[in-house]
Amino acid sequence: MRDELVHALVLSVAFGVGACQSQDPSPASSEAGSAGSAVAHGGSAGQPSGGAGNASAGGSNSSGTGNATAGNSANGAGSAGASAGGSPASGGSNPGGAGSSGGTATSGGASSGGAGPATAGTAAGGMAGSGGAATDPPCPVQPPRTGGMQYCNPPANGNAGSGYSYDLWSDAKGTGCMTVYGVDAAFKANWMNVGDWIARVGLSFDKSKTHEQLGTFSSDFSYTMTGITTGGFGNVGIYGWSVNPLHEFYIEENWLGKAPNFTKVGSFTIDGEGTYDVMTNTQTNQPNITGTNATFVQFWSVRTSKRQCGHISISKHFDEWASLGLQLGKMEEIRISVEGQNNSGTIDFTTATVLVK
């Protein structure tokens, strides 16, 4: 009877290891050369699976006669330990459970071990669990702004106050208006049944300096959006132009309708801001800031998930583009924008800045 009880105890030690689980990680171009639209959020970071610990004594798959040294219980190690009468086994890569104290080894198992005392081996730590994508924090609730100046007849541009300028452009299809609040670069806009329509507020330049010569650019934004009709395109984010060479560029935080699907040339991640796919798109004989139609290449950073608020390290995008051979020329504008294409909608930027230091 005593032998049967001891045998049962050893079996319970060998098979009584719990499991610890980690979380699973959770285009068309327009006549103006824009396309694509809105952003997404990632998932929450997973915690790594457990670290190293001492395996339970007594080992696995072999047994021998003699006394086994009791192991310390620990979380995280893969199954490992010294088989009785044998040599210590290396730890596995799977997450382990809690170890158990060893008892007196008895015979029985996959193969019989030699005689003599067996000591418990120390298990190697398991592999770290894979982390998930980070979840964007919720956007702050902000009261709507009031007042401001409304513009409804594109093309229109002018002083927006606080050192900013506004610009409203359309291909003359559909209708739309923007209201410039005169506080930072904040504005609201609504558009209906447009072909291609862009409203934007930010910084304008005299086309004499590159972005490196001007300084380091960044932006903070928060907006609400309603009534976006399906079937079209559009985007929300940073928009601008350079000359010599002529390029139109987008840092897209949200796409309206179908996501951009241009030529992907790379991707990168900015800590705390997100992961972006870098794309290019050639516009042939299209309208642009020169006043005459021309052929030029668009540069795009498209966030892999949509978002409605956050910080944008604009100059980091420019640098990432340059590392991929996409070099901007001398700056004409860098603005926060909304673009609608073959759709309708309303947006209200309660927070909007474009800063250079």
N, C-alpha and C positions, 0 to 999 in steps of 0.2 A: 504493500500500500504506500509506504514512504517513497519508493522508487517511482510509482505512478504520479504522485503529487509533485515530485521534483521535475519529472519529465514535462508535466503540464505547465509548470512555472517557466521552464526554459522556452517552451513554445510560445507562451504569451509574451515573453521578452522579445523573441525574434520577430513576431508579427504584430506587436502592439505599437507600431510607429505611426503617428498621425501625419496628416498632410497639411502643408501651409501653402495657400494659394496666393499669387499676386494678381493684381487687376490686369485685365486685358487693356491694351492701349485702346483705350477706347477707339460766232465772231463774225461776228462778221463785221467788216469794216464799213464805215459810212462814207458819204461823199467828202466829209471833212476829215476823214482819217481816223475817227474814233470808233470804238466798239467795246463790247464786253460790259461788265458791271459787277455787283455787290459782294461782301465778305463773310467768312465763317469762323467758327470758333473751334478751338481744339478741345481735347479732353483733359482730364486731370492727370497729374504725374503719378505714376504708380510707385509703390514702395518696393525696394528690392527684397527678394526672398532672403531667408535668414542667413546668418553668417556661420562661421565654423563652430563646432562644439565637439565634445567627446562622445564617441559612439557608445552605445550600450555594450556592456561586456558580453562575452559569450560568442560574438561573431555570428556569421550567417553561413548556411549551407554546409557546415562541417561541425562536427562535435568530437570531443575526445573525453577522456577521463581526466579527472583532476579538478581542482578548484579554479574558477575563472575570477579574475579581479573585477570588482564592480566598477562600471563606468559612471561618469557624472551625467546627469540628464541635461540636455541642452537643446535649444531650438535651432533649426536651420540646416544642420549637416545632412548630407545625403547618407544613405545606408552604408555603413562601413563598420569596421571593428576587426578584432583578431578572431579568427576561428579558433576554437579550442584546439590546443596542441599545434597550431600553425603559426604563420607570420601575420603581422598586421595588414589589413586590407586598406586600399586607398579609398577616399570618399568619392561618392558619385556626384553627378552634376544636378540631379533633381533635388528640389527642396526637401529637407528632412523634417521629421517631427521631433517630439521630445524623446530623449533617450531614457532608458529604464536601468535601474540598478541590476547588476548581474547576480546570478545565483550560482548554485553548484552545477557545473556542466555534467550532463549525462550523455551517453551514446545515443545515436539516432540522428539522421539528417541525410543530406545528399551523399556524403562520404564519411567514413569513420576516420577520426583523427588519431594521432599518436597519443601516447600516455604522457602525463605530466601536467603541471599547472599552466594555464593559458592566461595571458594578460590582455586586457582590452586595448585595441589600437585607437589612436586619435583620428577622427574622421576629418578629411579636408572639407573646407567650407563649400557650400553649394554655390551655384551660379546666381548672380544677382538677377532679380526679376526685371523684366523690361518695363520702362516707364511709359505712360501714355502721353498723349499730347496735352499741353497745358490748356486749361479752361480760361477763357477771357473773363475778367471780372465784370460784374454787371455795370451798365452805364449809369452814371448818376442821374437822378431825376432833377431836372432844372425847369424853372418857370419859363414859359414862352416870352420872347422879347416882343416889344410893341414899338410902334412908330416906324420911322425910317422913310426912305424914298423909294417909290416904285417905278420900274422901267419895263415897258412892254413892247417897244418897237425896235427890234434889232435891225442892223447892228447899232449897239450903243455902248459907250464906255466913258469913264470919267473918274473923278475923285470920290472915294468911299469914306474918307476920313481916317484918322489914326495912322496916316502914312500908307494906306491901302488904296487900290484902284479896283474898279469893277469892269466887267466886260460881258456883254450879252450878244450871242451870235446865233443865227438860224439860217437854214436853207430855204426859208420862206414857206415851208409847209407846216400847217397847223398854227397854233397860238401858244404863247407863254409869257409870263411876267416874272420878274425878280424884284424883291424888296430888300434894299441894302439898309441895315440897321444903323450904320455909322459907329458901331462898337466892335473894335478889332476887325476881323474879316467875316463877321457873322452876317448871314442873309437867309432869306427864305425864297422859295421859287415854286411855281406851279406851271405845268405845261399840258397841252391837250392835243392829241392826234398829230404830233410833230413828226417830221421826217428825220431831221437831225437838228438838235437844239442844245446849246451850251450856255450855262450861267456860271460865273466864277468871280471870286474876290480874292485879292492877294497882292503880290508885289510885282511891279513892272520895272524894266531896266532899259538902258539905252543901247543895248547890243554891242557894247564896247569891251565887256569883260566876261571872262569865264566864271563859272560858279566857284572855282577854287580862288580866284582873285577877289570875288565878292565876300566870301566868308563861309561859315558853316550854317546850313539851313535845317530847320525843324518845324514841326507843326503839331498842334493839339486840336482835336475836333470832337464834337458830339452833336448828333442830329436825330431827329425823328422823321419818319417817312411813311406816307400812306398813299393808297389809291394807285399803286403801280399796276398798269394793265399788262397782261401777258402777251407774248408773241413778238415782242421787240427786243431791243438791246439798250444798253446804257451803262453808266458807271458813276461812282462817287469816289473822290479821293483828290490827289494832287495832279495838277495838269500844267503843262507849259510848253514853251518853244525855245529853241536855240537857232542861231544862224551861223553860217560859215564853220561847219556844215549845218544845213537846215534839217532840224529834227523836231518832231512833235513827241511829247513824252507823257506817260501816265504812271502814277503809283495808285493802283486800284485797290480800294478797301472794301468795295461793295459793287456787285454787278447787278443790273436790272434786266432780268430775262435770262438769255443765254450767256454763259460765261465765255470770255475770249478764248479763241482757239487758233492762235497764230503759231509762228515757228518758235518752238521753245529752244533756248540756247543755254539754259542753266537754271539754278535755283540757289537760294541762300536763306539763312535764318538770322534775324536780329533779336537778341535776347529781350524778352519782355514785349516784343512787338509782333512777332509772327514769322512764318515762312512764306516766301514769295517765289513764284516762277517767273523767270525772265523770258520775255518773248520779243520778237521783232515782226514788223509788218510793213511791207512796201506799199506806198500809195503812189499811184501813177496818174500824173496830170490832174491833181486834185487841188482844191482851194487851200490856202495857207496864209500865213501872216505877211507874206511879201506883196500881196495884192494881186498876184497873177497865179494861175495854176502852175503846179510844178510836181516833180516826182521826188519823193523823200521817204525816209525810213522812220517809222515810229518805234520808240523804245517803251516797253511795258514791264512794270513789276506788278504781278497779279497775286494778291494774297490767297493762300490756299483755302482759306475759309473767310466768310464775311464777318465784318464787325461794324458797329455804329458809333464807336468812340475809341479814343486812345491817342497815343503819341506816335508820330512818324519822324524818324531820323532821315530826313530827305537826302542829305549829303551822303549818307551811307549807301543809299540806293545808287546815286550817281557814281560812287566809287566802285560798287559791285558791277555796275554796267561797264565801267572802264576796264575792269579786270577781265571782262569777257570780250573786249575789243569794241565796245559800244561807247564811243567818246562824243560827248556833247560839245557844241560850239560855244559861241558867246551868247549870254542869256538875254532873252526878250521878256519872259514872264515866268513866275512860279506862283500858282494860285490854287486855292481850294475850289473844287468845281463839282457840278452835277451835269451829266449829259444824258439826254433822252433821245432815243432813236426808235421811230415807229411805235410809240407808246404814249401814255399819259401818266401823270403822277404829281405828287406834292412832297417837298422836303423843307425842313426847317433846321438850319444850323444855329443852335443856341450857344455853342462854343466853336470858335474858329480862329486860329492864328497861323500866320506864316512868319517865322522869325529868322533873322540872320545875325550871326555874331562873329 
